Amino acid sequence: MNKETIRVLLIEDDPMVQQVNKQFIERVNHFQVIDIASNGLEGLEKIRHHQPDLVILDIFMPSLNGIDTLYEIRKEQIDIDVIIISAANDQKTVRKMMQNGAFDYLIKPFTFERLQHTLRQYYSFRTEVQPDHSISQSQLDRVIFSNEVSTTPKTPIKLFNKDELPKGLNVATLQQVMNFMSEQHAPQSAEEVADGVGIARVTARRYLDYLNEQGLLHLDAQYGNIGRPINKYSTIEF
């Protein structure tokens, strides 16, 4: 199935997180989110209907949580792979999900690079490990051990709540600004952020200043040969 698209069903109850995760998934080549479900019961129905290749599954959800959803998937012997993205970080939950066959487990907040690594690794798995075909040890080792996760620290993607924001700031725009900044390797001015996100410079500055106040960005005034200093913003590594 080389170069074919991996069809993904996203099961997540938070509408904002749904959109952020969808954007991240579809930034990786060969992956397409075909549908979204807001809880496990709806997710199981859509799995049976769409028969996707991969499910991205949250744990804390109403109606049917992620633990029970994965259990039902395995109980029904549905031929599908599952990656967990959840805030649940207790060892018992992580172990239970891995024992039930989760391909990987990402703890929120996570970086785009970490998700990208998982999806690329999964794509290698899908293309190397074919049903009804044998596989060599070298092929299996390449799937399991290739593309090791970078040890370079990255800024986690913080997910914002609209109730936390001052009047006039929008959650979706704030998330776009933070996501853009998390991908930059050099300090950015308000003008550069505005161009990168597609908003006005004055708007970009408001969001950047808010993120700076929250301790998520570092502000540095850079002086040139002449004129006023240029404020540059950069992410803070944790």
C-alpha positions in Angstrom: 0.0 0.0 0.0 3.0 2.2 -0.6 2.1 5.9 -1.1 -1.6 5.2 -0.3 -3.5 7.4 2.1 -4.0 6.3 5.7 -7.6 6.9 6.6 -7.9 8.1 10.2 -10.9 8.4 12.6 -10.3 10.9 15.4 -12.2 10.2 18.7 -12.0 13.2 21.0 -14.7 15.0 22.9 -13.2 18.6 23.0 -14.1 20.4 19.8 -11.0 22.7 19.9 -8.7 19.7 20.4 -10.4 17.9 17.6 -9.5 20.7 15.2 -5.9 21.1 16.5 -5.3 17.3 16.2 -6.9 17.1 12.8 -4.6 19.9 11.5 -1.6 18.2 13.0 -2.5 14.7 11.6 -3.1 16.1 8.1 0.2 17.9 8.0 1.9 14.5 7.8 2.1 13.1 4.3 -0.3 10.2 3.5 -2.7 10.8 6.5 -6.3 12.0 6.2 -8.9 12.4 8.9 -12.1 11.0 7.3 -14.3 11.6 10.3 -14.5 12.8 13.9 -16.4 11.3 16.9 -17.0 13.0 20.2 -17.2 9.9 22.4 -16.5 6.1 22.4 -20.1 5.0 21.4 -20.1 7.3 18.4 -16.6 6.3 17.6 -17.5 2.6 17.5 -20.4 3.3 15.2 -18.2 5.2 12.8 -15.5 2.6 13.0 -18.0 -0.1 11.9 -19.3 2.2 9.2 -16.1 3.7 7.7 -13.7 0.9 8.5 -10.7 3.3 8.8 -7.1 2.2 9.0 -6.2 4.0 12.1 -8.0 5.5 15.2 -6.6 8.3 17.2 -8.3 7.9 20.6 -8.7 10.0 23.7 -9.4 8.4 27.1 -11.4 10.9 29.2 -14.8 11.1 27.3 -18.5 10.9 28.1 -20.7 7.9 27.2 -17.8 5.5 26.7 -14.3 6.3 27.7 -11.2 5.4 25.7 -10.3 2.4 27.8 -13.6 0.7 27.3 -13.7 1.8 23.6 -10.3 0.1 22.9 -11.6 -3.0 24.9 -14.7 -3.1 22.6 -12.5 -2.8 19.5 -10.4 -5.8 20.5 -13.5 -7.7 21.8 -15.1 -7.4 18.4 -11.8 -8.3 16.7 -12.0 -5.2 14.5 -8.9 -5.1 12.2 -7.8 -1.6 13.1 -4.8 0.1 14.7 -5.1 2.6 17.6 -2.9 5.4 18.8 -3.7 7.1 22.1 -3.5 10.8 22.7 -4.6 11.6 26.2 -3.9 13.7 29.4 -4.1 10.4 31.4 -0.5 9.8 32.6 -0.9 7.2 35.3 1.1 4.1 34.8 -1.9 1.8 35.2 -3.8 3.4 32.4 -0.8 3.6 30.0 0.0 -0.1 30.7 -3.6 -1.2 30.2 -3.8 0.6 26.8 -0.6 -0.8 25.6 -1.6 -4.3 26.7 -4.7 -3.9 24.6 -2.7 -3.2 21.5 -2.2 0.5 21.3 0.4 1.3 18.7 1.7 4.2 20.7 0.6 6.5 23.6 1.1 10.3 23.5 0.6 12.3 26.7 -0.9 15.8 26.4 0.6 18.3 26.0 2.7 16.9 23.1 4.7 18.4 20.3 3.9 18.2 16.6 7.3 16.5 16.2 6.4 13.7 18.5 3.1 13.1 16.7 4.8 13.3 13.4 7.3 10.7 14.5 4.5 8.3 15.6 2.6 8.7 12.3 5.7 8.2 10.2 6.6 5.1 12.3 3.1 3.8 11.8 3.2 4.4 8.1 6.4 2.4 7.9 4.7 -0.4 9.8 1.7 -0.4 7.4 3.9 -0.5 4.4 6.4 -3.1 5.7 4.1 -5.4 7.5 1.6 -6.8 5.0 -1.2 -9.3 5.8 -0.4 -12.8 4.6 3.2 -11.9 3.9 6.3 -13.0 5.8 8.7 -10.4 7.1 12.4 -10.6 7.7 14.1 -9.7 11.0 15.9 -6.7 9.3 12.5 -5.4 8.0 11.0 -5.7 11.5 14.0 -4.0 13.1 13.7 -1.1 10.6 10.1 -0.6 11.5 10.6 -0.8 15.2 13.9 1.1 15.7 14.1 3.5 12.7 13.6 7.2 13.1 14.2 7.5 16.8 12.5 10.3 18.6 14.7 13.4 18.8 16.0 14.2 22.2 16.0 17.9 21.5 13.6 19.5 23.9 10.6 21.1 22.3 7.9 23.4 23.7 4.7 21.3 24.4 1.5 22.4 22.6 -0.6 24.0 25.2 -4.4 23.8 24.7 -6.2 26.9 25.8 -9.6 27.3 27.4 -11.8 30.3 26.2 -12.7 31.0 29.9 -9.0 31.8 30.6 -8.7 34.5 28.0 -9.1 38.2 28.3 -11.8 39.9 26.3 -11.0 40.3 22.6 -8.8 37.2 22.3 -10.0 34.2 20.4 -9.0 30.6 21.4 -8.5 29.4 17.8 -6.3 32.3 16.9 -4.3 32.0 20.1 -3.8 28.3 19.4 -2.6 29.1 15.8 -0.1 31.6 17.1 1.2 29.2 19.8 1.5 26.4 17.3 3.3 28.6 14.8 5.8 29.7 17.5 6.4 26.2 18.6 7.7 25.3 15.1 10.1 28.2 14.8 13.9 27.8 15.4 14.6 31.5 15.7 13.0 34.4 17.5 10.1 36.0 15.6 8.8 39.6 15.3 5.1 40.4 15.4 5.3 41.1 11.7 6.8 37.7 11.0 4.1 35.9 13.1 1.4 37.9 11.4 2.6 36.8 8.0 3.0 33.2 9.1 -0.4 32.9 10.7 -2.3 35.2 8.3 -3.5 37.9 10.7 -2.8 41.7 11.2 0.4 42.7 12.9 -1.4 44.6 15.7 -3.4 41.4 16.3 -0.4 39.2 16.3 1.3 41.6 18.9 -1.7 41.3 21.2 -1.5 37.5 21.2 2.2 37.4 21.5 2.1 39.8 24.5 -0.5 37.6 26.2 1.6 34.5 25.7 4.6 36.4 27.1 2.6 37.4 30.1 1.6 33.7 30.6 5.3 32.7 30.6 5.0 30.7 27.4 7.1 33.0 25.2 10.2 35.0 25.9 10.4 38.7 24.8 13.7 40.1 23.7 14.3 43.7 22.3 16.8 43.5 19.5 18.6 46.7 18.5 19.8 47.4 15.0 22.1 50.1 13.7 19.4 52.8 13.7 15.8 53.2 14.7 13.7 51.7 17.5 14.4 48.2 18.8 12.4 45.3 17.3 10.6 43.0 19.8 11.4 39.4 19.1 9.5 36.5 20.6 10.7 32.9 21.1 9.3 29.8 22.8 10.5 28.8 26.3 12.0 25.3 26.5 10.7 23.2 29.4 
